[in-house]
Amino acid sequence: MTTASVFQVLGEPSRLAILEVLREGERPVGELVGRLGISQPAVSKHLRVLKEAGLVAVRVDAQRRLYRIRTEPLVEVDDWLAPYRELWNTHLDLLAAHLERRRQE
């Protein structure tokens, strides 16, 4: 999956909310439904999209399906963002230097 595709998947607020809960650790669908106040069919649909994008993995435990975050696609997004982060750091450094010069004047 491309970085652009991952951004498209993450562009849906309910999917981001699911990932926020999954940051705490592996969770069953029922807990996600209760925590997010989204219907079970909607949570299942979003989990399917997240799974197809490679952002979550599922493990079967008896009658339950437990979902967890897969970090690999997020590392790819972080790698893609690195040059932009560097650009901002450069601009912030220039701003800090400018403000310091103004302060000393």
C-alpha positions as CSV (number, residue, x, y, z in Angstrom):
1,M,0.0,0.0,0.0
2,T,1.3,3.4,-0.9
3,T,1.8,6.2,1.6
4,A,-0.9,8.2,-0.1
5,S,-3.3,5.3,0.3
6,V,-2.5,5.1,4.0
7,F,-3.3,8.8,4.3
8,Q,-6.6,8.2,2.6
9,V,-7.5,5.4,5.1
10,L,-6.4,7.6,8.0
11,G,-8.4,10.5,6.7
12,E,-11.6,9.1,8.2
13,P,-12.1,10.3,11.8
14,S,-13.6,7.0,13.0
15,R,-10.6,5.1,11.8
16,L,-8.3,7.5,13.6
17,A,-10.4,7.0,16.8
18,I,-10.0,3.2,16.5
19,L,-6.3,3.5,16.1
20,E,-6.2,5.8,19.2
21,V,-7.9,3.1,21.3
22,L,-5.6,0.4,19.8
23,R,-2.5,2.4,20.8
24,E,-3.3,1.2,24.3
25,G,-3.1,-2.4,23.2
26,E,-5.0,-5.2,21.6
27,R,-8.8,-4.9,21.8
28,P,-11.9,-6.9,20.8
29,V,-14.5,-5.3,18.6
30,G,-17.0,-5.1,21.4
31,E,-14.7,-2.9,23.5
32,L,-14.1,-0.6,20.5
33,V,-17.9,-0.3,20.1
34,G,-18.3,0.6,23.7
35,R,-15.4,3.0,23.9
36,L,-16.2,4.9,20.6
37,G,-20.0,4.9,20.7
38,I,-20.1,3.6,17.1
39,S,-22.3,0.8,16.0
40,Q,-20.8,-2.7,15.7
41,P,-21.3,-2.9,11.9
42,A,-19.6,0.4,11.5
43,V,-16.6,-0.5,13.7
44,S,-16.3,-3.8,11.8
45,K,-16.4,-2.0,8.5
46,H,-13.6,0.4,9.6
47,L,-11.5,-2.4,11.0
48,R,-11.8,-4.2,7.6
49,V,-10.5,-1.1,5.8
50,L,-7.7,-0.7,8.4
51,K,-6.8,-4.4,8.0
52,E,-6.8,-4.2,4.2
53,A,-4.5,-1.2,4.5
54,G,-2.2,-3.2,6.7
55,L,-2.6,-0.9,9.7
56,V,-4.2,-3.4,12.0
57,A,-3.8,-7.2,12.5
58,V,-6.4,-9.6,13.9
59,R,-5.9,-12.5,16.2
60,V,-8.6,-15.1,16.9
61,D,-9.0,-16.0,20.6
62,A,-11.8,-18.6,21.0
63,Q,-15.0,-16.6,20.0
64,R,-13.3,-13.2,19.9
65,R,-11.3,-11.4,17.3
66,L,-8.6,-9.2,18.9
67,Y,-7.2,-6.3,16.9
68,R,-3.9,-4.5,17.3
69,I,-1.9,-1.8,15.5
70,R,0.7,-2.9,12.9
71,T,3.5,-0.3,13.1
72,E,5.2,-1.0,9.7
73,P,2.9,1.2,7.6
74,L,3.2,4.0,10.2
75,V,7.0,3.8,10.0
76,E,6.6,4.3,6.2
77,V,4.4,7.4,6.9
78,D,6.9,8.7,9.4
79,D,9.7,8.2,6.8
80,W,7.7,10.1,4.2
81,L,7.1,12.9,6.7
82,A,10.8,13.2,7.7
83,P,11.8,15.8,4.9
84,Y,8.8,17.9,5.9
85,R,9.7,17.8,9.5
86,E,13.3,18.9,8.5
87,L,11.8,21.8,6.5
88,W,9.8,23.0,9.6
89,N,12.8,22.6,11.8
90,T,14.8,24.8,9.5
91,H,12.1,27.4,9.4
92,L,11.7,27.3,13.2
93,D,15.5,27.7,13.6
94,L,15.5,30.7,11.3
95,L,12.6,32.2,13.2
96,A,14.3,31.6,16.6
97,A,17.5,33.3,15.3
98,H,15.5,36.2,14.0
99,L,13.7,36.7,17.3
100,E,16.9,36.4,19.2
101,R,18.5,39.2,17.0
102,R,15.4,41.4,17.5
103,R,15.7,40.8,21.3
104,Q,19.3,41.8,21.3
105,E,18.7,45.0,19.4
